[in-house]
Amino acid sequence: MYYQNDIHPSKMPLYTLSNGEKTIKFQAMSHIGRKSFYRKVELDISRAKTAGYVLFYEWVRPGTEANKAIFDAALWVQITPELYESFSKLYWVDMQENEDFLGIKNNLDFNIDLSIDEIVELYLKKFPSKKNEIKQLQENDSILSHFWKEDITQDSSNLTMELLKRLSEKDDKQLLVLRYVNKSMLNFIIKHEGLRNFIIEKIGKPDIFSVILDDRNVHIVEEIEKSEHKKIFIIYGLMHFEWILHILQKSDPRWEIIETKYKYPITLPAELPYIFSQ
C-alpha cells in the first residue's frame, strides 16, 4: 500500500501529438481524483488557449428517457450524486466537474462526445439480438419502468446508503486507514490496463463497453480530422488514448507523440497524518 500510494502512485499523461499539420495536447483524465489534479488541468488549458488552442472535451449528452433506461440497464448501474459522495468518503477524492474546464480564457470549447441516443442506437445496431428483448420491455411501460429504471435506482441507492451508514460508524483513525487502503487499490487499478479490461469482462458488460469505448474513439478521431482548428487540447478518459492514437496513425502515419508529461490524480492530501505512527 505504501508503494502504491507514496512511492509509485498512478499518473495521468498529457501527450502532445502532431502530424505536421495539426497539434493535439491529449490530457488523459480520471473521473474521480484530487482537486489539485483538476486545478493543474485547468492551468494547462489556460496556457494552451493562450497559445491558440481550442478545447475538445468528453461529456455524454442526454437522450430520451427510454434510451436512458436502456443505457442504465445495459450498464446495470445508475450514476448519481450520492454514488460519488460515497466515493469521496471512501477514497478521499472528488468528482470531475466538466464545467470547471469550460470558459477558460475564451468560449472555444467543443463537446465532441456522443449522446445517450446515439450510444443506444450504435449498441442496438452492433448487438441486434438485444432488440427483441428491449422491444418487449418497451411495449409494456410498467415492465420497462420497474425492471430497467426503478430497480437499478433502488439497488444503487441501497448500496450507497449502506456504504455511507457504515462509514459514519467509523472513527477518524479507522477512516484514515480505510482511505489509505482504498487509495492504494485505486492507484493499482488505474496503472494496470489489463486489470481494468479484466474487470469490465468479469462484470459481464463488454458489449456496451465496446460502444462506450470503441465507437466513441472513432467519433473523436472523426471530429479531430474534420476540425478546422490546428491546435486542439483534449480532455478525455485514460482508456481512450491508445486506440485514438491507433486510429489516427492508421489514417495518417505521420501522427506521433512528441512529448509526454504526467500528473498524479490519486495523491495523498498534505494534511493526512502518517497513520501508522502510533
Secondary structure, 3 states (H helix, E strand, C coil): CHHHHHHCCCCEEEEEEECCCCEEEEEEECCEECHHHHHHHHHHHHHHHHCCCEEEECCCECCCHHHHHHHHHHHCCCCCHHHHHHHHHHHCCEECCHHHHCCCCCCCEEECCCEHHHHHHHHHHHCCHHHHHHHHHHCCHHHHHHHHHHHHHHHHHHHHHHHHHHHHCCCHHHHHHHHHHHHHHHHHHHHCHHHHHHHHHHCCCHHHHHHHHHHHHHHHHHHHHHCCCCEEEEEEEHHHHHHHHHHHHHHCCCCEEEEEEEECCCCCCCCCCCCCCC
